[in-house]
Amino acid sequence: MNGFIYDIPVKVYFGRDQLGHLGEELRKYGSRVLMTYGGGSIKRIGLYDKVVAEINKAGLQLFELGGIEPNPRIDSVRKGAQMCKENRIDVLLAVGGGSTIDATKFIAAGACVDFDPWDFIDLKKRAPIEKALPIVDILTLSATGSEMDSGGVISNPETGDKIGRLSSKLLPKVSFLDPTNTYSVSPYQTACGAADMFSHIIEVYFNMEQDLYMLDCFMEGMMKTIIRFAPIAMREPDNYEARANLMWTSSWAINGFIDGGRQLAWSCHPMEHELSAIYDITHGLGLAILTPRWLEYCLDETTVSKYVQFGVNVFGINATLPPMEIAHKAIECMSHFLFDTLGLKSTLTEVGIDESHFEHMARKAVGGGTLHGFKPLQQQDVVNIYKMCE
């Protein structure tokens, strides 16, 4: 195991009825609050009114930025950063899912500089993130884990880019995780969220470089948790235990704990970012379509042992079967979970995507070189995986 530093200074209020602490937490950072949110679902479920009441009770001044998009756009970041400057905002409050929180992170950084926030994300400029306004969030969708990590992904329709960036300055100060706030999430979005968090784990788990037994067991437990509770949450949207298990899993799937010092690059996420950059599909759906095909493409005699571990420990496949048979059964089990149990579409064709941009997307996914993930992938390899998804 490599040496590493693990420092996730995010204070979490988990469970029902924690919003009574919101005012006291916001007040630590100032009196002028910019609340960000998406399309208005927080108003339909009554959460908006609860949040505003707590802010008013604390005597804080509230400003609002609604309408943050799924696959959040740089224009929303620009607008939010300008609002922060004009209104001398002290602290940001993101109320929503990963898209809202991601955008809010870069609003927080953009508010502290006099240049375009896209410069933080543009791979050619990559301006340093030296400062950001404090962020508090209230999570409404279990998926991306942005409530407990240091990264975000922003889309720029003008350039056709969807790019992620990590910085410790972007970590939320406080996260409010109340599973009841996810009761209104549709079965489809619940399924996409489950696929998203599953992929976060898979990207780290499939690694031939190190044997990290303790962390592998932890990841296997999280994958089994998703397999068990996602279908329950889809059938019974107000099942507290199902929603709670999914919410806590989404946070731990990507908060850095499972990395264990490994510096392995991810594969499916760069490939999916190109899909949703051009076609604006739901991120979790794109990952669901890609992941089993990526696993199938990377399977050979040098990698089969990891598939055996996955199949036996996560899906309970008979360990006495030949390794390659176990590996193929494991991929079949994962595909069955994603496409049959969760009901997600299984091909790019079903979501209106054809081959016309495969070469372009593959070139961008590998950055003009090699995608150094579980198995190194060249541009043609990524094209081949896209074609397997048709």
C-alpha positions as CSV (number, residue, x, y, z in Angstrom):
1,M,0.0,0.0,0.0
2,N,1.3,3.4,-0.9
3,G,1.6,6.2,1.6
4,F,-1.0,8.8,1.5
5,I,-2.7,11.7,3.3
6,Y,-6.4,11.4,4.1
7,D,-8.0,14.7,5.1
8,I,-11.7,15.1,4.4
9,P,-12.7,18.0,6.7
10,V,-16.4,18.0,5.8
11,K,-18.7,18.2,8.7
12,V,-21.8,15.9,8.1
13,Y,-25.2,16.2,9.6
14,F,-26.8,12.9,8.7
15,G,-30.4,11.9,9.2
16,R,-33.8,13.4,9.8
17,D,-34.5,16.9,11.2
18,Q,-31.0,18.2,11.0
19,L,-31.8,21.5,9.4
20,G,-32.1,23.2,12.8
21,H,-28.3,23.4,12.7
22,L,-28.3,25.2,9.3
23,G,-28.4,28.7,10.6
24,E,-25.7,28.2,13.1
25,E,-23.4,26.7,10.5
26,L,-24.0,29.4,7.9
27,R,-23.5,32.1,10.5
28,K,-19.9,30.9,11.1
29,Y,-19.0,32.2,7.7
30,G,-20.9,35.4,7.5
31,S,-24.3,36.9,7.0
32,R,-24.8,37.1,3.3
33,V,-25.9,33.8,1.8
34,L,-26.3,32.8,-1.9
35,M,-28.5,29.8,-2.2
36,T,-28.1,27.8,-5.4
37,Y,-30.5,25.2,-6.7
38,G,-31.7,23.5,-9.9
39,G,-35.1,23.3,-11.6
40,G,-37.3,23.9,-8.7
41,S,-38.0,20.5,-7.3
42,I,-36.9,21.7,-3.8
43,K,-39.9,24.0,-3.9
44,R,-42.3,21.2,-4.9
45,I,-41.2,19.0,-2.0
46,G,-41.3,21.8,0.6
47,L,-37.5,21.9,1.2
48,Y,-37.1,25.4,-0.1
49,D,-39.5,26.8,2.5
50,K,-37.8,25.0,5.3
51,V,-34.4,26.3,4.2
52,V,-35.6,29.9,3.9
53,A,-37.2,29.7,7.3
54,E,-34.0,28.6,8.9
55,I,-32.0,31.3,7.2
56,N,-34.5,34.0,8.2
57,K,-34.6,32.6,11.8
58,A,-30.8,33.0,11.9
59,G,-31.1,36.6,10.7
60,L,-29.1,36.1,7.6
61,Q,-29.5,37.9,4.2
62,L,-30.5,35.6,1.4
63,F,-29.8,35.8,-2.3
64,E,-30.8,33.1,-4.8
65,L,-29.6,31.5,-8.0
66,G,-31.9,28.9,-9.4
67,G,-32.0,27.0,-12.7
68,I,-28.7,25.2,-12.5
69,E,-28.7,22.5,-15.2
70,P,-28.1,18.8,-15.1
71,N,-24.5,18.5,-16.5
72,P,-24.1,22.1,-15.2
73,R,-23.0,24.8,-17.6
74,I,-20.2,27.3,-17.3
75,D,-22.7,30.1,-17.9
76,S,-24.4,29.2,-14.6
77,V,-21.0,29.3,-12.9
78,R,-20.2,32.7,-14.5
79,K,-23.6,34.1,-13.4
80,G,-23.2,32.9,-9.8
81,A,-19.7,34.2,-9.5
82,Q,-20.8,37.6,-10.7
83,M,-23.7,37.6,-8.2
84,C,-21.3,36.8,-5.4
85,K,-19.1,39.8,-6.3
86,E,-22.0,42.2,-6.8
87,N,-23.7,41.2,-3.5
88,R,-20.6,40.7,-1.4
89,I,-21.6,37.1,-0.6
90,D,-20.0,35.4,2.4
91,V,-21.1,31.8,2.0
92,L,-22.7,29.6,-0.6
93,L,-25.5,27.2,0.1
94,A,-26.1,24.5,-2.5
95,V,-29.4,22.8,-2.3
96,G,-29.7,19.9,-4.7
97,G,-27.8,17.0,-6.3
98,G,-24.3,16.8,-7.7
99,S,-24.9,19.2,-10.6
100,T,-25.9,22.0,-8.2
101,I,-23.1,21.3,-5.8
102,D,-20.5,21.0,-8.7
103,A,-21.5,24.3,-10.1
104,T,-21.5,25.9,-6.7
105,K,-17.9,24.8,-6.1
106,F,-16.7,26.7,-9.1
107,I,-18.9,29.7,-8.3
108,A,-17.2,29.8,-5.0
109,A,-13.8,29.8,-6.7
110,G,-14.9,32.2,-9.5
111,A,-16.1,34.7,-6.9
112,C,-12.5,35.2,-5.7
113,V,-10.9,36.0,-9.0
114,D,-11.1,38.6,-11.8
115,F,-10.9,36.2,-14.7
116,D,-13.3,33.8,-16.4
117,P,-14.1,30.7,-14.2
118,W,-13.6,28.5,-17.2
119,D,-9.9,29.2,-16.9
120,F,-10.0,26.9,-13.8
121,I,-11.3,24.1,-16.0
122,D,-9.8,24.6,-19.4
123,L,-7.1,22.0,-19.9
124,K,-4.9,24.5,-21.7
125,K,-5.0,27.1,-18.9
126,R,-5.8,25.3,-15.7
127,A,-5.6,28.4,-13.6
128,P,-4.7,27.6,-9.9
129,I,-7.5,27.5,-7.4
130,E,-6.0,29.4,-4.5
131,K,-9.2,30.5,-2.8
132,A,-12.9,29.9,-2.7
133,L,-15.9,31.1,-0.7
134,P,-17.1,28.6,1.9
135,I,-19.7,26.1,0.8
136,V,-22.5,24.4,2.7
137,D,-24.8,21.9,1.0
138,I,-28.1,20.1,1.4
139,L,-28.2,17.0,-0.7
140,T,-31.3,15.9,-2.5
141,L,-30.0,13.1,-4.8
142,S,-27.7,10.2,-4.0
143,A,-25.3,9.8,-6.9
144,T,-22.1,11.9,-7.5
145,G,-20.7,12.2,-4.0
146,S,-20.0,15.9,-4.6
147,E,-21.2,16.6,-1.1
148,M,-18.1,15.1,0.4
149,D,-15.4,15.4,-2.2
150,S,-13.1,18.1,-3.7
151,G,-14.1,17.9,-7.3
152,G,-16.7,19.0,-9.8
153,V,-17.5,18.6,-13.5
154,I,-18.6,21.5,-15.7
155,S,-19.8,21.6,-19.3
156,N,-19.1,24.3,-21.9
157,P,-21.5,23.9,-24.8
158,E,-19.5,26.6,-26.8
159,T,-16.4,24.3,-26.9
160,G,-18.1,21.0,-26.6
161,D,-16.2,20.2,-23.4
162,K,-17.2,18.5,-20.2
163,I,-14.2,18.5,-17.8
164,G,-13.6,17.8,-14.2
165,R,-11.3,19.4,-11.7
166,L,-10.1,18.6,-8.2
167,S,-9.0,21.1,-5.5
168,S,-9.0,20.9,-1.7
169,K,-10.3,24.5,-1.8
170,L,-13.6,23.2,-3.3
171,L,-14.5,20.9,-0.4
172,P,-17.8,21.8,1.3
173,K,-17.5,22.9,4.9
174,V,-20.7,21.3,6.0
175,S,-23.1,18.8,4.3
176,F,-26.6,18.1,5.4
177,L,-27.6,14.5,4.4
178,D,-31.2,13.8,5.1
179,P,-32.5,10.7,3.3
180,T,-36.0,12.0,3.4
181,N,-35.0,14.7,1.0
182,T,-34.5,12.0,-1.6
183,Y,-38.0,10.4,-1.3
184,S,-39.3,12.4,-4.3
185,V,-36.5,11.2,-6.6
186,S,-38.0,9.3,-9.5
187,P,-37.2,5.6,-10.0
188,Y,-35.3,6.5,-13.2
189,Q,-33.0,9.1,-11.4
190,T,-32.6,6.6,-8.5
191,A,-31.4,4.0,-11.0
192,C,-29.0,6.5,-12.6
193,G,-27.7,7.6,-9.2
194,A,-27.1,3.9,-8.3
195,A,-25.2,3.4,-11.6
196,D,-23.1,6.5,-10.9
197,M,-22.0,5.5,-7.5
198,F,-21.4,1.9,-8.6
199,S,-19.1,3.2,-11.3
200,H,-17.2,5.3,-8.8
201,I,-16.3,2.2,-6.9
202,I,-15.6,0.0,-10.0
203,E,-13.1,2.6,-11.3
204,V,-11.0,2.1,-8.2
205,Y,-11.7,-1.6,-7.5
206,F,-10.6,-2.8,-10.9
207,N,-6.8,-2.3,-10.3
208,M,-4.1,-4.8,-10.9
209,E,-1.3,-2.8,-9.3
210,Q,-1.9,-3.3,-5.6
211,D,-3.5,-5.8,-3.2
212,L,-5.5,-3.8,-0.7
213,Y,-7.6,-6.5,1.0
214,M,-9.2,-4.2,3.5
215,L,-10.3,-1.6,1.0
216,D,-11.4,-4.2,-1.5
217,C,-13.7,-5.7,1.2
218,F,-15.0,-2.2,1.9
219,M,-15.7,-1.6,-1.8
220,E,-17.4,-5.0,-2.2
221,G,-19.6,-4.2,0.8
222,M,-20.6,-0.9,-0.8
223,M,-21.4,-2.5,-4.2
224,K,-23.5,-5.1,-2.4
225,T,-25.3,-2.3,-0.6
226,I,-26.2,-0.6,-3.9
227,I,-27.4,-4.0,-5.4
228,R,-29.6,-4.6,-2.3
229,F,-31.1,-1.2,-1.7
230,A,-31.4,0.5,-5.1
231,P,-34.3,-1.7,-6.2
232,I,-36.0,-1.2,-2.8
233,A,-35.7,2.6,-3.1
234,M,-37.2,2.4,-6.6
235,R,-40.2,0.3,-5.5
236,E,-40.6,2.1,-2.1
237,P,-39.4,5.7,-2.6
238,D,-40.1,6.5,1.1
239,N,-38.2,3.6,2.5
240,Y,-35.9,5.4,4.9
241,E,-33.3,2.6,5.3
242,A,-32.9,2.1,1.6
243,R,-32.5,5.8,0.9
244,A,-30.1,6.2,3.9
245,N,-27.9,3.3,2.8
246,L,-27.7,4.7,-0.8
247,M,-27.0,8.3,0.4
248,W,-24.1,7.3,2.7
249,T,-22.7,4.9,0.1
250,S,-22.7,7.7,-2.5
251,S,-20.6,9.9,-0.2
252,W,-18.0,7.2,0.7
253,A,-17.7,5.9,-2.9
254,I,-15.8,9.0,-4.0
255,N,-14.6,10.9,-0.9
256,G,-11.0,9.5,-1.3
257,F,-11.1,6.8,1.4
258,I,-11.2,3.8,-1.0
259,D,-8.2,5.1,-3.1
260,G,-5.7,4.0,-0.5
261,G,-2.9,6.0,-2.1
262,R,-3.5,4.5,-5.5
263,Q,-3.0,7.0,-8.4
264,L,-4.8,4.9,-11.0
265,A,-6.6,7.0,-13.6
266,W,-10.3,6.4,-14.3
267,S,-11.5,5.1,-17.7
268,C,-15.3,5.1,-18.0
269,H,-15.8,8.6,-16.6
270,P,-13.6,10.3,-19.3
271,M,-15.4,8.2,-22.0
272,E,-18.8,9.1,-20.6
273,H,-18.0,12.8,-20.2
274,E,-17.6,13.0,-24.0
275,L,-21.0,11.4,-24.4
276,S,-22.8,13.8,-22.2
277,A,-20.8,16.8,-23.5
278,I,-22.2,16.3,-26.9
279,Y,-25.6,14.5,-26.3
280,D,-26.4,15.9,-22.8
281,I,-27.5,12.4,-21.6
282,T,-27.8,11.6,-17.9
283,H,-24.3,10.9,-16.5
284,G,-25.3,7.7,-14.6
285,L,-27.1,6.3,-17.7
286,G,-24.0,6.8,-19.8
287,L,-21.8,5.1,-17.2
288,A,-24.3,2.2,-17.0
289,I,-24.1,1.6,-20.8
290,L,-20.3,1.9,-20.9
291,T,-19.1,0.0,-17.8
292,P,-20.0,-3.6,-18.7
293,R,-18.6,-3.2,-22.2
294,W,-15.4,-1.6,-20.8
295,L,-15.0,-4.6,-18.4
296,E,-15.6,-7.0,-21.3
297,Y,-13.0,-5.2,-23.4
298,C,-10.3,-5.3,-20.6
299,L,-10.8,-9.0,-19.8
300,D,-7.8,-11.2,-20.6
301,E,-5.5,-13.7,-18.8
302,T,-3.6,-10.9,-17.1
303,T,-6.7,-9.3,-15.6
304,V,-9.1,-12.2,-15.0
305,S,-8.2,-12.7,-11.3
306,K,-9.8,-9.3,-10.5
307,Y,-13.0,-10.4,-12.2
308,V,-13.0,-13.6,-10.3
309,Q,-12.8,-11.7,-7.0
310,F,-15.6,-9.4,-8.1
311,G,-17.9,-12.2,-9.3
312,V,-17.4,-14.4,-6.2
313,N,-17.4,-11.7,-3.5
314,V,-20.1,-9.4,-4.9
315,F,-22.4,-11.7,-6.9
316,G,-21.8,-15.0,-5.1
317,I,-20.7,-16.9,-8.2
318,N,-19.3,-20.4,-7.6
319,A,-15.6,-20.0,-6.9
320,T,-14.8,-23.5,-8.3
321,L,-15.8,-22.6,-11.8
322,P,-13.0,-21.8,-14.4
323,P,-11.8,-18.3,-14.0
324,M,-12.9,-17.1,-17.4
325,E,-16.3,-18.5,-16.8
326,I,-16.6,-16.7,-13.5
327,A,-15.4,-13.4,-15.2
328,H,-18.0,-13.6,-17.9
329,K,-20.8,-14.5,-15.4
330,A,-19.7,-11.5,-13.3
331,I,-20.1,-9.1,-16.3
332,E,-23.5,-10.7,-17.0
333,C,-24.6,-10.2,-13.4
334,M,-23.6,-6.6,-13.5
335,S,-25.4,-6.1,-16.8
336,H,-28.5,-7.8,-15.4
337,F,-28.5,-5.5,-12.4
338,L,-28.1,-2.3,-14.5
339,F,-30.4,-3.1,-17.4
340,D,-33.0,-5.6,-16.0
341,T,-33.2,-4.8,-12.3
342,L,-32.7,-1.0,-12.6
343,G,-34.4,-0.9,-15.9
344,L,-31.8,1.4,-17.6
345,K,-31.4,1.4,-21.4
346,S,-28.6,-0.8,-22.4
347,T,-27.4,0.7,-25.7
348,L,-26.3,4.0,-27.1
349,T,-28.7,3.5,-30.0
350,E,-31.7,3.4,-27.6
351,V,-30.7,6.9,-26.4
352,G,-30.3,8.3,-29.9
353,I,-26.5,8.1,-30.2
354,D,-24.8,6.8,-33.4
355,E,-21.2,6.5,-34.6
356,S,-20.9,9.9,-36.1
357,H,-18.9,11.4,-33.2
358,F,-17.1,8.2,-31.9
359,E,-13.6,9.2,-33.3
360,H,-13.9,12.7,-32.0
361,M,-15.1,11.6,-28.6
362,A,-12.4,8.9,-28.3
363,R,-9.7,11.4,-29.2
364,K,-10.8,13.8,-26.5
365,A,-11.3,11.0,-24.0
366,V,-7.7,9.9,-24.2
367,G,-6.4,13.4,-24.4
368,G,-4.6,12.7,-27.6
369,G,-2.5,10.0,-25.9
370,T,-3.3,7.1,-23.7
371,L,-6.0,6.6,-21.1
372,H,-4.1,5.0,-18.3
373,G,-6.8,3.2,-16.3
374,F,-7.3,-0.4,-15.3
375,K,-5.9,-1.3,-18.7
376,P,-4.2,1.3,-21.0
377,L,-6.5,2.4,-23.7
378,Q,-5.6,4.1,-27.0
379,Q,-8.0,6.1,-29.1
380,Q,-9.0,3.1,-31.2
381,D,-9.7,1.1,-28.1
382,V,-12.2,3.7,-26.9
383,V,-13.8,3.7,-30.4
384,N,-14.1,0.0,-30.1
385,I,-15.8,0.3,-26.7
386,Y,-18.2,2.8,-28.0
387,K,-19.1,0.5,-30.8
388,M,-19.7,-2.4,-28.4
389,C,-22.3,-0.1,-26.8
390,E,-24.4,0.4,-29.9
